[in-house]
Amino acid sequence: MSDPEASGLAAPSPTARALRTLEILRDRPVTTADQLARRLGVTERAARRYVEILREAGIPVVSERGPHGGYRLGRGTRLPPVVFTQEEALGLVMAVLDGRPAAIDAEDRVGAALGKVIGALPAGIGRPAVALRTHAAAVPDRDSSPTDPATTSVLVEAVAARRTVRIGYRSGAGKDWESDVDPWAVVVRHGRWYLLCHSHHANAIRTYRIDRIGAARPTLGTFEPPADLDPVAVLEEHLGAGWDYPTRVVFAAPQAEVAPWIRPPMGRLEPLGEDSCVLVGTTRNTAMYAQEWLAAIPLPFRVEGGEELRAAMASLAARLGAAIADPMPGDDESVA
């Protein structure tokens, strides 16, 4: 039998092969090197090498001689119900820290759960994961927000059961209200968790940040979600709708040229002609819309509405103009 690794053909990593060996030994009390080789699709020499990898990782594999001998796990060996390869363990730690930098701290609830997972791994596999978590540094995403797992669980269960829920919500402006909604989906987008739903009060599709939902209670009502629902696409389409202040921005450039600069929460981009297009939407924060979104677009545009956004752009223009204005006679130009 040829060894795929020796022949140069694509094959699983040695660690993955070793874990497959562990699965075989766990399912079969005594397994010979020949049987291992055949199950793994490698030579006997390679099979013995994978057994040694397990031993180096701290897993007791005993060799028994004789006609009924072979490899078996040491008596009393207790293995975790789920076994990770080293690459999988490192990938898990990296994904957790990427999504929740605070998980570096063992006092963090996700950090505590991550520590339990790492602690259940064999020493040889868990050691690199511990080192990664200990020595890595993570910067929190300023756009992410902590979301309550209990509230998220209620919403996810309501999505699965197609059960209407009553939510208590606090807007970015601090306004509190309650509403019955049909939860269509829970969507994670750029570090934030959103509820995509149909609002009974507004009789329209709405997207709510779950970190702003203070309470969620199932009701007796049920619903049917739209057929062939694409939650991500619908969320992106409606992120720029339903906010307090209307926006209308006309660009002196073709839609194809402007589109790469427009993020979904900014609104809907439509053509006006071959060389112009219009962005229509709503926002709750006109200062952010003007300073962070529109000001970053290197194309000519004019804010036609609404009045609140025009005022925010005028304020930004005045501030930027003052930054390059010539000093008045007699002004002290020195910097202390």
C-alpha positions in Angstrom: 0.0 0.0 0.0 1.4 3.4 -0.9 1.5 6.3 1.5 -0.2 9.4 0.0 2.1 11.6 2.0 5.2 9.8 0.7 4.0 9.9 -2.9 3.4 13.7 -2.8 -0.4 13.5 -3.2 -2.6 15.8 -1.2 -3.3 14.2 2.2 -4.6 15.3 5.6 -2.0 16.8 8.0 -0.2 14.4 10.4 -2.2 15.8 13.3 -5.5 15.1 11.5 -4.3 11.6 10.7 -3.3 11.1 14.4 -6.8 12.2 15.6 -8.4 9.8 13.1 -6.1 7.1 14.6 -7.5 8.1 18.0 -11.1 7.7 16.8 -10.3 4.2 15.4 -8.7 3.1 18.7 -11.6 4.5 20.7 -14.1 2.5 18.6 -12.1 -0.8 18.4 -10.6 -2.3 21.7 -7.4 -3.7 20.0 -6.2 -2.6 16.5 -3.1 -3.9 14.7 -0.8 -1.7 12.7 -2.0 -3.4 9.6 -5.6 -2.6 10.4 -4.8 1.0 11.3 -2.9 1.4 8.0 -5.8 0.0 6.0 -8.3 2.3 7.8 -6.1 5.3 7.3 -5.0 4.5 3.7 -1.3 4.7 4.6 1.6 2.3 5.2 2.2 0.5 8.5 5.2 2.7 9.1 3.1 5.8 8.8 0.4 4.3 11.0 3.0 3.7 13.7 4.1 7.3 13.4 0.6 8.6 14.1 0.5 6.4 17.2 3.7 8.1 18.4 2.1 11.5 17.8 -0.7 10.6 20.1 1.7 9.4 22.8 3.7 12.7 22.5 0.4 14.5 23.0 -0.1 12.7 26.3 -2.6 10.1 25.2 -1.6 6.6 26.6 -1.6 4.1 23.7 -0.5 0.7 24.8 1.2 -2.0 22.6 0.2 -5.6 23.2 2.2 -8.4 21.7 0.9 -11.9 20.6 -1.5 -13.3 18.0 -4.3 -11.1 19.4 -2.1 -8.1 20.1 -2.1 -4.6 18.7 -2.6 -1.1 19.9 -5.2 -0.1 22.4 -5.9 2.9 24.7 -4.6 2.6 28.2 -7.1 1.4 30.8 -9.0 4.2 32.4 -8.2 6.7 29.6 -10.8 9.5 29.6 -11.1 11.4 26.4 -13.0 14.6 25.8 -16.3 14.0 23.8 -14.9 16.3 21.1 -11.4 16.1 19.8 -9.7 19.0 18.0 -6.6 19.0 15.8 -4.0 21.6 16.7 -5.0 23.7 13.7 -8.7 23.5 14.7 -7.9 24.5 18.3 -5.8 27.5 17.2 -8.5 28.5 14.6 -11.1 28.4 17.4 -9.1 30.7 19.7 -8.4 33.1 16.8 -12.1 33.3 15.8 -13.2 33.9 19.4 -10.6 36.7 19.9 -11.4 38.2 16.5 -15.1 38.4 17.4 -14.7 39.2 21.1 -11.3 40.6 22.1 -12.4 40.6 25.7 -12.2 36.8 25.7 -8.5 37.1 26.4 -9.6 37.8 30.0 -10.6 34.6 31.8 -13.2 36.6 33.8 -15.1 37.4 30.6 -18.0 34.9 30.2 -16.8 33.9 26.7 -13.3 33.8 27.9 -14.3 31.5 30.7 -16.0 29.2 28.2 -13.0 29.3 25.9 -10.8 28.4 28.9 -12.9 25.3 29.6 -12.6 24.1 26.0 -8.8 24.6 25.9 -8.5 22.9 29.3 -10.3 19.8 28.0 -7.7 19.3 25.2 -4.8 16.9 25.4 -1.7 18.8 26.6 0.2 18.6 23.2 -2.8 20.0 21.4 -4.0 22.5 23.9 -0.5 24.0 24.8 -0.2 26.1 21.6 -3.8 27.3 22.0 -3.0 28.4 25.6 0.1 30.2 24.3 -1.9 32.0 21.6 -4.5 33.2 24.1 -1.9 34.3 26.6 0.4 36.2 24.4 -2.0 37.6 21.8 -3.3 41.1 22.1 -6.7 42.2 20.7 -8.1 45.7 20.1 -11.9 46.0 20.5 -13.9 46.9 17.4 -15.3 50.3 18.1 -18.4 49.4 16.0 -19.1 46.2 17.8 -21.4 46.0 20.9 -22.0 43.5 23.7 -25.2 41.5 23.2 -27.0 39.7 25.9 -26.9 35.9 25.2 -30.2 35.4 27.1 -32.1 37.9 24.9 -30.5 36.5 21.8 -31.5 33.0 22.7 -35.2 34.1 23.2 -35.2 35.7 19.8 -33.5 32.8 18.0 -36.0 30.3 19.6 -38.9 32.6 18.4 -37.4 32.6 14.9 -37.3 28.8 14.9 -40.8 28.5 16.3 -42.2 31.3 14.2 -43.6 32.9 17.3 -44.4 36.6 17.6 -42.5 38.4 20.3 -43.0 41.6 22.2 -39.7 43.6 22.5 -38.7 46.5 24.6 -36.3 48.8 22.7 -34.2 51.8 23.4 -33.2 53.9 20.4 -29.9 55.5 19.9 -31.5 58.8 21.0 -32.6 57.2 24.3 -36.3 56.8 23.5 -38.0 53.7 25.0 -40.9 51.8 23.4 -42.5 48.4 23.1 -43.7 46.6 20.0 -44.9 43.2 18.8 -42.7 41.9 16.0 -42.5 38.8 13.8 -38.8 37.8 14.1 -37.7 36.6 10.7 -34.0 36.1 11.4 -31.0 37.0 13.6 -28.1 38.4 11.6 -24.6 39.2 12.6 -23.0 42.1 10.7 -19.6 43.6 11.3 -19.6 42.8 15.0 -23.2 43.8 15.6 -26.2 41.5 16.1 -29.5 42.5 14.4 -33.1 41.3 14.5 -34.7 41.3 11.1 -38.4 41.4 11.6 -41.9 42.6 10.6 -43.1 45.3 13.0 -46.9 45.1 13.8 -47.0 48.8 14.8 -45.3 50.1 11.7 -46.7 47.3 9.4 -43.3 47.3 7.8 -39.9 45.5 7.8 -37.6 46.7 10.5 -34.0 46.0 11.6 -33.2 46.4 15.3 -29.9 46.1 17.1 -30.2 43.3 19.7 -27.9 45.1 22.1 -30.7 47.7 22.4 -33.5 45.2 23.0 -34.0 45.3 26.8 -36.7 42.6 26.9 -38.1 40.0 24.6 -41.2 37.9 25.5 -42.9 35.4 23.3 -46.6 35.9 22.7 -49.4 33.5 21.5 -49.2 34.9 18.0 -47.6 33.0 15.1 -46.4 34.0 11.6 -45.0 32.7 8.3 -41.8 34.3 7.1 -41.5 35.3 3.4 -40.8 32.5 1.0 -37.1 32.2 -0.1 -36.1 34.8 2.5 -32.5 35.9 2.2 -31.9 37.5 5.7 -28.6 39.1 4.9 -29.8 40.7 1.6 -33.0 42.0 3.2 -31.1 43.4 6.3 -28.7 45.2 4.0 -31.5 46.7 2.0 -33.4 48.0 5.1 -30.5 49.2 7.3 -30.9 52.7 5.8 -34.7 52.8 6.1 -37.0 53.8 8.9 -34.8 56.3 10.8 -35.6 59.8 12.0 -34.1 62.1 9.4 -34.5 61.8 5.6 -31.5 62.0 3.3 -31.1 62.8 -0.4 -27.7 63.2 -2.0 -27.2 63.7 -5.8 -23.9 62.7 -7.3 -22.4 64.1 -10.5 -21.0 60.7 -11.4 -22.4 57.5 -12.9 -24.0 55.0 -10.5 -21.4 52.3 -11.2 -18.6 54.8 -10.1 -20.4 55.8 -7.0 -21.7 52.4 -5.9 -18.4 51.1 -4.4 -18.4 54.0 -1.9 -22.0 53.4 -0.7 -22.6 51.2 2.3 -26.1 49.7 2.8 -27.1 51.8 5.9 -26.6 55.0 3.8 -29.7 54.2 1.7 -30.7 53.2 -1.8 -28.6 54.4 -4.8 -30.6 55.0 -8.0 -29.6 56.3 -11.4 -30.7 59.8 -12.5 -29.1 59.7 -15.9 -25.9 58.4 -17.6 -23.7 60.7 -15.6 -25.5 61.1 -12.3 -27.3 59.2 -9.6 -29.1 59.8 -6.3 -28.8 58.3 -2.9 -32.1 58.2 -0.9 -32.3 57.0 2.7 -32.8 58.0 6.3 -30.4 58.3 9.3 -30.6 58.8 13.1 -27.2 60.5 13.2 -26.7 63.3 10.6 -23.3 64.3 12.0 -21.9 60.8 11.4 -23.6 60.6 8.0 -21.9 63.8 6.9 -18.5 63.5 8.6 -17.8 59.8 8.3 -19.7 58.7 5.3 -20.3 61.5 2.8 -17.0 63.2 3.5 -15.1 60.0 2.6 -16.5 59.9 -0.9 -14.0 61.4 -3.4 -16.7 62.3 -6.0 -18.7 65.5 -6.5 -22.1 65.5 -4.8 -24.8 67.9 -3.5 -27.0 67.3 -0.4 -30.5 68.2 -1.5 -32.2 66.9 1.7 -33.3 66.7 4.4 -32.7 69.9 6.3 -31.0 68.2 9.2 -28.4 66.6 7.0 -27.8 69.9 5.1 -27.2 71.6 8.4 -24.7 68.9 9.4 -22.9 69.3 6.1 -22.8 73.1 6.5 -21.3 72.7 10.0 -18.7 70.3 8.7 -17.8 72.6 5.8 -17.5 75.6 8.1 -15.2 73.6 10.5 -13.0 72.4 7.6 -12.9 75.9 6.1 -11.7 77.4 9.4 -8.9 74.8 9.5 -7.2 76.4 6.5 -8.3 80.0 6.9 -5.6 82.7 7.1 -5.1 84.0 10.7 -6.6 87.3 11.5 -4.0 90.2 12.0 -2.8 90.2 15.5 -3.6 86.6 16.2 -0.9 84.7 18.0 0.2 82.0 15.5 2.6 80.3 17.9 1.7 77.0 19.5 2.4 76.6 23.2 
